[in-house]
Amino acid sequence: MSDTWIIVADACRARFFSAAKPAGPLLEIETLSNPQARLHEGDLVSDKSGRDSDRNGSSHGFGGANSAKEETANRFASEVCAHLEDGRQRKAFGKLYVLGAPAFLGMLRKHQSAGLRNLISDEIAKDLTTQTPERIRAQLPEYL
C-alpha cells in the first residue's frame, strides 16, 4: 500500500506531508514557496495601466481583469499541481488530502488532471500553512 499525501497550501507556500499509516503522524517531505505572493501589487507590475476619460469627464482605467497578484498565485497553483502530478505518475502516493485557503483551492482545481482528482480523498478549505504537523493532522480524519 502506498503512502497518503497531504498538501497544505496558500498563494505563498505549499507544504507536502506524507502519512505511512492510516492513523499515523504526518511527516513533512517538501515545501514549495512563492515569495512573489508576499509582494504588493505595485511591486509586481512595471507601471500603472492607462486611464481614459469619456465625454462626461468620467475617468476609467485600462487593464486586464486579473491582478498581477492573482496571476502570480495562479502560476504557483499550476506549479503545485505539476509537482503533485509528478508524484502521482511515480506512484508516490495512493491517496491525497488537499487543505488550503479557499481562493487558492479554486485555483488548484483548475490545474488538476483527471487522474489527480481521482486520488483526492477530501478537500478542506482552511489555511493551515503556518500550523504544526500535529495541528494539521487534527483537521484530518482519524484514519486516512
C-alpha positions in Angstrom: 0.0 0.0 0.0 1.4 3.4 -0.9 1.6 6.4 1.3 -1.1 9.1 1.7 0.0 12.6 0.8 -1.4 15.7 2.4 -0.8 19.1 0.9 -1.4 22.3 2.8 -1.2 25.4 0.6 -2.0 29.0 0.0 -0.7 31.5 -2.5 2.6 31.9 -0.7 3.6 28.3 0.3 2.7 24.7 -0.3 3.8 22.1 2.3 3.8 18.4 1.4 3.3 15.8 4.0 3.2 12.0 4.0 1.5 9.5 6.2 2.7 6.0 6.0 -0.1 4.5 8.2 -3.8 5.4 8.2 -3.7 6.6 11.8 0.0 7.7 11.7 1.6 11.1 12.2 2.4 13.4 9.3 6.0 13.7 8.1 6.8 16.9 6.1 8.6 15.9 2.9 8.9 19.1 1.0 7.9 22.8 0.8 7.5 25.0 -2.2 7.4 28.7 -1.8 6.1 31.6 -3.9 7.9 34.7 -2.5 6.2 37.0 -5.1 2.9 36.4 -3.4 4.1 38.5 -0.5 4.8 41.5 -2.7 2.4 44.4 -3.1 0.6 44.7 -6.3 2.6 47.8 -7.3 5.9 45.8 -6.9 4.7 43.1 -9.3 3.9 45.4 -12.3 6.3 47.7 -14.1 3.9 50.6 -14.5 0.2 51.5 -14.0 -2.4 50.6 -16.6 -3.6 53.5 -18.7 -6.5 55.8 -17.9 -9.0 57.4 -20.3 -11.8 59.9 -19.9 -15.1 59.7 -21.7 -17.2 62.7 -22.9 -18.8 63.2 -19.5 -15.4 63.6 -17.9 -15.6 60.2 -16.1 -12.2 58.5 -15.8 -11.7 54.8 -16.0 -8.7 52.5 -16.2 -7.5 50.2 -18.9 -6.2 46.8 -17.9 -7.0 43.2 -17.6 -9.5 41.6 -15.2 -6.8 39.7 -13.3 -4.4 41.4 -11.0 -0.7 40.7 -11.0 -1.1 39.1 -7.5 -3.8 36.8 -8.9 -1.7 35.8 -11.9 1.3 35.0 -9.6 -1.0 32.8 -7.4 -2.4 31.1 -10.4 1.1 30.3 -11.7 2.0 28.9 -8.3 -1.1 26.7 -8.3 0.0 25.3 -11.6 3.5 24.6 -10.2 2.0 22.9 -7.1 -0.3 20.7 -9.3 2.6 19.8 -11.6 4.5 18.6 -8.5 1.5 16.6 -7.4 1.1 15.1 -10.9 4.8 14.1 -10.9 4.2 12.3 -7.6 1.1 10.6 -9.0 2.9 9.4 -12.0 5.7 8.0 -9.9 3.0 6.3 -7.7 4.5 8.1 -4.7 1.0 8.2 -3.1 -2.3 6.4 -3.4 -4.5 9.0 -1.7 -4.4 12.7 -1.4 -5.9 15.3 1.0 -5.8 18.9 0.0 -6.1 21.6 2.6 -5.9 25.2 1.5 -7.0 28.8 1.6 -10.4 28.8 -0.1 -9.5 31.0 -3.0 -6.3 29.0 -3.6 -8.2 25.7 -3.6 -10.2 27.0 -6.5 -7.0 27.8 -8.4 -5.6 24.4 -7.7 -8.8 22.7 -9.0 -8.3 24.4 -12.4 -4.8 22.8 -12.8 -5.6 19.2 -11.6 -5.6 16.4 -14.1 -8.5 13.9 -14.0 -6.1 11.3 -12.7 -5.0 13.5 -9.8 -8.6 14.5 -9.0 -9.5 10.7 -8.7 -6.9 10.4 -5.9 -8.2 13.2 -3.8 -10.0 11.8 -0.7 -11.0 15.2 0.7 -10.6 18.9 0.4 -10.6 21.2 3.4 -11.0 24.9 2.9 -8.8 26.2 5.7 -5.4 28.0 5.5 -3.2 25.9 7.8 0.2 26.6 6.2 1.7 28.0 9.4 0.4 25.3 11.7 2.4 22.4 13.1 2.0 18.9 11.6 0.1 17.8 14.7 -2.4 20.6 14.3 -2.8 19.8 10.6 -3.3 16.1 11.4 -6.1 17.1 13.9 -8.0 18.6 11.0 -8.0 15.3 9.1 -10.0 12.1 9.6 -8.7 9.7 12.3 -7.9 7.1 9.7 -6.5 8.4 6.4 
